[in-house]
Amino acid sequence: MNPPPSINTSSHKTPRTSVRLCQGCELPVDHIALEKGRSAHCPRCGTELYRGGTPSLSGNLAIAITCLLLFIPSHFFDFISIRLFGVMIPATLPHGIWALIQEGFPLLALLIFFCSSIAPLLLSVAVVSAHWALKSRSFKTLKIALNVVQHIKSWAMIDVFLVSVAISCFKLQDYSDIFVGTGLYGLVLLQLATVLLVTRVSVRRYWEAYQPERELRLGTKQLHCHSCHLSQPEGEHCARCQSPIHHRKPHSMQKTWAYLLAASVAIFPANLMPISILLTNGQRLEDTIFSGVASLVNSGMTGIAIIIFVASIVVPVCKILGLSYILLAIKFKREIFHKQRMYIFFLIKWIGRWSMMDLFVISIMMTLLDRGQILDFTPGYGAIAFGLVVVLTMLATESLDPRLIWDNYKPTQPSREPLDE
């Protein structure tokens, strides 16, 4: 076992080929070999720097092709069916999208389709394209493919969709008999393969396979490229991928505030306007997020009510408050609790996607309930506002440069610290 490496903040003055800048706080950290399966994290901000071992790139290709093959059964076979008034009603994922378009909600349908289908598909296609680019030495194709991989990961939400299927089944059990279809097994397998692909794929390793860092003969590391993860001397463009590089994302604070303020406005109609409308036996039942949670509690589905309450109410509010706190701390140059603010940022990035759960449930319910007859289900305008909140808060998180948190950091300890593993 190698001894724990150390960092030296004076590395900006002494060129060292083993130094990499942390993409979360721009701290210079010594690079060493790690055992397979282990990860190295920045000792100051906790950002993952790199993973140990050398997973086979061909293994990534095999998983990506498996994902592409699983798209056929998972999307075009029935994933669930119900018997309603003696009639079997099957549901496929495209059926819910088409139902939303027919009801006059094309933008909501596009958002659901993008997160449940297009994003996972683009991720798999991008990985296959990256392998083709490596083989053909096509720089432009490799750059586009890896940019897609890097930016699309957080939008692939098959796991959220599967949880939404389970919640829909609980909500429908009082109206009909429920039957599991072949497509659900395809969705589960697709989710497992997608998670495996996301955890294995490393953009840096693909760029290293195309052009290793040692061939570039870089000097003092002063900038970190967020596209190919190469630490390099000062410059306007990356020495390897030719992407524009900056010490801080241009206009990061302004963009984040703009997204956040827009989300703060949209969250009021999202919670006050009906998110779904159910017609049953001639009675019109309009549910806001709050009333939907209350009706689940009254029906004895307390566990499902808690999940929806957390995902649809607590998470969006916490994201807005958490990002506002980080932005205000940066604005007023707070000199304490930098690491805590970084952990809040990590948590916001992780939980943001789960807010899509309510919209997925609406899509599934529209597919299964026999609209226009005794039961009729349709989204309300609150669903559009809620979709805006989800998108805007995710964009706000992506636009915030976490390195801004550390601009006024004043270390109280000596400059050498152990690297977290």
C-alpha positions in Angstrom: 0.0 0.0 0.0 1.4 3.3 -1.0 1.9 5.9 1.7 -0.8 8.7 1.7 0.2 11.5 -0.7 0.3 15.1 0.3 -0.6 18.4 -1.3 1.6 21.5 -1.4 -0.1 24.8 -2.1 3.2 26.2 -3.2 3.0 24.0 -6.4 2.0 27.0 -8.4 5.7 28.2 -8.2 7.4 24.9 -8.7 6.5 22.9 -11.8 5.5 19.4 -11.0 4.1 16.9 -13.5 2.3 14.9 -10.8 0.2 17.9 -9.6 -3.5 18.2 -10.5 -5.7 21.2 -9.6 -8.9 20.4 -7.8 -11.9 21.3 -10.0 -13.9 22.2 -6.9 -11.5 24.6 -5.1 -8.4 24.8 -7.4 -6.1 23.4 -4.7 -2.9 21.8 -6.2 -2.9 18.1 -5.2 -0.2 15.4 -5.8 -1.4 12.6 -8.1 -0.5 9.0 -7.1 -1.6 5.6 -8.2 -4.6 4.1 -6.3 -5.9 0.6 -5.9 -8.8 -0.3 -8.3 -12.2 0.7 -7.0 -10.8 3.5 -4.7 -11.3 7.2 -5.2 -9.2 10.2 -4.2 -10.9 13.3 -2.8 -9.7 16.8 -2.3 -8.6 17.2 1.4 -10.0 20.7 1.4 -13.4 20.7 -0.3 -14.1 16.9 -0.7 -14.5 16.9 -4.5 -13.6 13.6 -6.2 -10.3 14.1 -8.0 -9.9 10.7 -9.7 -10.6 7.0 -9.3 -8.1 4.2 -8.9 -7.5 1.3 -11.2 -7.8 1.3 -15.0 -11.3 0.1 -15.9 -11.4 -1.2 -19.5 -12.8 1.3 -21.9 -14.1 -1.6 -24.0 -16.2 -2.6 -20.9 -17.8 0.9 -21.1 -18.6 0.2 -24.8 -20.2 -3.2 -24.0 -22.4 -1.6 -21.3 -23.4 1.3 -23.7 -24.4 -1.1 -26.4 -26.4 -3.1 -23.8 -28.2 0.0 -22.9 -29.1 0.7 -26.5 -30.5 -2.8 -27.0 -32.5 -2.5 -23.8 -34.2 0.6 -25.1 -36.4 -1.5 -27.4 -38.1 -3.7 -24.7 -38.2 -0.9 -22.1 -39.9 1.7 -24.3 -42.0 -0.3 -26.7 -43.3 -3.1 -24.5 -46.0 -2.6 -21.9 -44.4 -1.8 -18.5 -47.6 -2.0 -16.6 -51.3 -2.7 -17.4 -54.5 -2.2 -15.4 -58.0 -3.7 -15.7 -60.5 -0.8 -15.6 -64.2 -1.6 -16.0 -63.4 -4.9 -17.6 -61.0 -3.4 -20.1 -57.2 -4.0 -20.1 -55.3 -0.7 -20.5 -51.6 -1.1 -21.2 -49.0 1.6 -20.7 -45.7 2.1 -22.5 -43.5 5.1 -21.9 -44.3 6.8 -25.2 -48.0 6.5 -24.5 -47.7 8.9 -21.6 -45.8 11.4 -23.6 -48.3 11.3 -26.4 -51.2 11.7 -24.0 -49.7 14.9 -22.6 -49.3 16.3 -26.1 -52.9 15.5 -26.9 -54.0 17.3 -23.7 -52.2 20.4 -24.7 -49.0 20.1 -22.6 -46.2 19.7 -25.3 -43.5 21.4 -23.3 -44.2 19.2 -20.2 -44.2 16.2 -22.5 -40.9 17.2 -23.9 -39.3 17.6 -20.4 -40.6 14.2 -19.3 -39.5 12.5 -22.5 -36.0 14.2 -22.3 -35.4 13.0 -18.8 -36.8 9.5 -19.1 -35.7 8.6 -22.6 -33.6 11.1 -24.6 -31.0 11.8 -22.0 -30.2 8.1 -21.2 -30.2 7.4 -25.0 -27.8 10.3 -25.7 -25.5 9.1 -22.9 -25.2 5.6 -24.5 -24.8 7.0 -28.0 -22.2 9.4 -26.9 -20.1 6.6 -25.3 -20.3 4.6 -28.5 -19.3 7.7 -30.5 -16.4 8.3 -28.2 -15.0 4.8 -28.9 -15.5 5.3 -32.6 -13.7 8.7 -32.4 -10.7 7.1 -30.5 -10.4 4.4 -33.1 -10.6 6.8 -36.0 -8.7 9.6 -34.2 -11.5 12.0 -34.8 -10.8 15.0 -32.5 -14.1 16.8 -33.2 -16.3 13.7 -32.7 -14.5 12.9 -29.5 -14.9 16.4 -28.1 -18.6 16.5 -28.9 -19.3 13.0 -27.5 -17.5 13.6 -24.3 -19.1 17.0 -23.8 -22.5 15.2 -24.1 -21.4 12.6 -21.6 -20.3 15.2 -19.1 -23.4 17.4 -19.3 -26.2 14.8 -19.8 -25.4 12.6 -16.8 -27.6 14.5 -14.3 -30.6 14.6 -16.7 -30.8 10.8 -17.2 -33.6 9.9 -14.7 -34.7 6.3 -15.3 -34.2 5.5 -11.6 -36.7 8.4 -10.7 -39.1 7.1 -13.3 -39.0 3.6 -11.8 -39.9 5.0 -8.3 -42.7 6.9 -10.0 -44.1 3.7 -11.5 -44.2 2.2 -8.0 -46.0 5.3 -6.6 -48.5 5.2 -9.5 -49.3 1.6 -8.7 -50.1 2.5 -5.1 -52.3 5.3 -6.1 -54.2 3.1 -8.7 -54.8 0.1 -6.5 -58.1 1.5 -5.3 -59.4 1.9 -8.8 -58.3 -1.3 -10.7 -56.2 -4.5 -10.8 -52.6 -3.9 -11.7 -50.4 -6.2 -13.9 -46.7 -6.0 -14.5 -45.6 -6.1 -18.1 -42.4 -7.1 -19.9 -41.3 -3.5 -20.4 -40.9 -3.1 -16.6 -38.2 -5.7 -16.5 -36.6 -4.0 -19.4 -36.7 -0.7 -17.5 -35.1 -2.2 -14.4 -32.3 -3.8 -16.5 -31.8 -0.5 -18.4 -31.6 1.4 -15.1 -29.0 -1.1 -13.7 -26.9 -0.8 -17.0 -27.2 3.0 -17.0 -26.1 3.3 -13.4 -23.1 1.1 -14.1 -22.2 3.1 -17.2 -22.4 6.4 -15.3 -20.2 5.2 -12.5 -17.6 3.7 -14.9 -17.3 6.4 -17.5 -14.5 8.9 -16.9 -14.2 11.8 -19.4 -10.5 12.3 -18.3 -9.6 8.6 -19.2 -11.0 9.0 -22.7 -8.9 12.1 -23.2 -5.9 10.4 -21.7 -6.4 7.6 -24.2 -6.5 10.1 -27.0 -3.6 12.3 -25.9 -1.8 11.4 -22.6 -0.9 14.3 -20.3 2.8 13.3 -20.3 3.0 14.0 -24.1 2.0 17.7 -23.6 5.0 18.5 -21.3 3.2 21.1 -19.3 4.8 23.4 -16.8 3.3 25.0 -13.7 -0.3 24.0 -13.2 -2.4 27.2 -12.8 -5.7 26.4 -14.6 -8.0 23.3 -14.7 -10.0 22.5 -17.8 -13.5 21.3 -16.9 -14.0 19.7 -20.3 -11.1 17.3 -20.4 -9.8 17.7 -16.7 -6.3 18.7 -17.7 -4.4 21.0 -15.2 -2.2 23.3 -17.2 -0.4 26.7 -17.3 -2.2 30.0 -17.9 -3.9 30.3 -21.3 -7.2 31.1 -23.0 -7.8 27.6 -24.4 -7.1 24.1 -23.2 -3.8 22.7 -24.4 -5.6 19.3 -25.2 -9.3 19.8 -26.0 -9.1 23.5 -27.2 -12.0 24.5 -25.0 -12.0 28.0 -23.4 -10.7 27.8 -19.9 -11.2 30.2 -17.0 -10.2 30.4 -13.4 -13.9 31.0 -12.8 -17.0 30.4 -15.0 -17.8 33.7 -16.7 -20.9 35.4 -15.1 -21.5 32.4 -12.9 -23.0 34.5 -10.0 -25.3 36.5 -12.4 -26.6 33.4 -14.2 -27.2 31.5 -10.9 -29.1 34.4 -9.4 -31.2 34.7 -12.6 -32.2 31.0 -12.6 -32.8 31.1 -8.8 -35.0 34.2 -8.9 -37.1 32.7 -11.7 -37.5 29.5 -9.8 -38.5 31.4 -6.7 -41.3 33.1 -8.7 -42.4 29.8 -10.3 -42.6 27.9 -7.0 -45.7 29.8 -5.9 -48.0 28.8 -8.8 -46.4 25.3 -8.6 -47.7 24.9 -5.1 -50.9 27.0 -5.2 -52.3 25.9 -8.6 -53.7 22.4 -9.3 -51.0 20.0 -10.4 -53.6 17.3 -11.4 -57.3 17.1 -12.1 -59.3 13.8 -11.6 -62.9 13.4 -12.8 -64.6 10.4 -11.2 -68.3 9.7 -11.3 -69.0 13.2 -12.5 -67.1 14.8 -9.6 -64.1 17.1 -10.4 -61.2 16.7 -8.0 -58.4 19.3 -8.3 -55.2 18.5 -6.4 -52.4 20.8 -5.5 -49.2 19.2 -4.3 -50.2 19.8 -0.7 -53.8 18.5 -1.1 -52.4 15.4 -3.0 -50.1 14.6 -0.1 -53.0 15.1 2.4 -55.3 12.8 0.4 -52.6 10.1 0.4 -52.3 10.4 4.2 -56.1 10.1 4.6 -56.0 7.0 2.4 -53.5 5.4 4.6 -50.5 5.7 2.2 -48.4 7.7 4.6 -45.1 6.3 3.3 -45.9 7.4 -0.3 -47.1 10.8 1.0 -43.8 11.4 2.8 -41.9 10.5 -0.4 -43.9 12.9 -2.5 -43.8 15.6 0.2 -40.0 15.4 0.4 -39.4 15.2 -3.4 -42.0 17.8 -4.5 -42.1 20.3 -1.7 -39.0 20.0 0.6 -36.4 19.4 -2.1 -37.3 22.4 -4.4 -37.5 24.7 -1.4 -34.3 23.5 0.1 -32.5 23.9 -3.2 -33.6 27.5 -3.5 -32.7 28.3 0.1 -29.4 26.4 -0.1 -28.2 28.0 -3.3 -29.3 31.4 -1.9 -27.3 30.9 1.2 -24.2 29.9 -0.8 -24.5 32.9 -3.1 -25.0 35.3 -0.2 -22.0 33.8 1.6 -19.9 34.4 -1.6 -21.2 37.9 -2.0 -20.5 38.9 1.5 -17.1 37.1 1.6 -17.8 34.9 4.6 -14.6 33.5 5.9 -15.9 30.4 7.8 -17.8 27.2 7.0 -16.4 26.9 3.5 -16.4 23.1 3.6 -20.0 23.0 5.0 -21.1 25.2 2.1 -19.4 22.8 -0.3 -21.2 19.8 1.2 -24.5 21.7 0.8 -23.6 22.3 -2.9 -22.9 18.5 -3.4 -26.2 17.6 -1.7 -28.2 20.0 -3.9 -26.6 18.5 -7.0 -27.6 15.0 -5.9 -31.2 15.6 -4.8 -32.3 17.9 -7.5 -33.3 15.2 -10.0 -35.8 13.6 -7.6 -38.2 16.5 -7.9 -39.2 15.1 -11.3 -41.0 12.3 -9.6 -44.4 14.0 -9.5 -44.3 14.8 -13.2 -43.5 11.2 -14.0 -46.4 10.1 -11.9 -48.7 12.4 -13.8 -47.5 11.0 -17.1 -48.1 7.4 -16.0 -51.5 8.2 -14.6 -52.6 9.8 -17.8 -51.5 6.7 -19.7 -53.4 4.3 -17.5 -56.7 6.0 -16.6 -59.3 5.7 -19.3 -59.7 9.4 -20.2 -63.0 10.7 -21.4 -65.1 8.0 -19.7 -66.0 7.4 -16.1 -62.5 8.2 -15.0 -60.6 11.2 -16.5 -57.1 12.3 -15.4 -55.3 15.4 -16.7 -52.5 17.6 -15.4 -53.2 21.1 -14.2 -51.3 24.3 -14.9 -49.5 23.9 -11.6 -47.6 21.0 -13.3 -46.1 23.4 -15.9 -44.9 25.8 -13.1 -43.5 22.8 -11.2 -41.6 21.6 -14.3 -40.1 25.1 -14.6 -39.0 25.0 -10.9 -37.3 21.7 -11.5 -35.5 22.8 -14.7 -34.5 26.2 -13.3 -33.1 24.9 -10.1 -31.0 22.3 -11.9 -29.7 24.9 -14.3 -28.9 27.2 -11.3 -26.9 24.4 -9.7 -25.0 23.7 -13.0 -24.2 27.4 -13.6 -22.7 28.0 -10.1 -18.9 27.7 -10.0 -18.0 26.0 -6.7 -14.5 27.5 -6.8 -16.1 30.9 -5.9 -16.8 29.4 -2.4 -13.1 29.2 -1.8 -11.9 32.6 -3.1 -11.6 34.1 0.4 -10.5 30.9 2.2 -7.7 31.5 4.7 -6.0 28.2 5.8 -5.3 28.0 9.5 -3.1 24.9 9.3 0.2 24.3 7.6 0.0 24.0 3.8 0.6 20.2 3.7 -2.5 17.9 4.3 -3.2 14.2 3.7 -5.2 13.4 0.6 -8.6 11.8 1.5 -9.3 8.4 0.0 
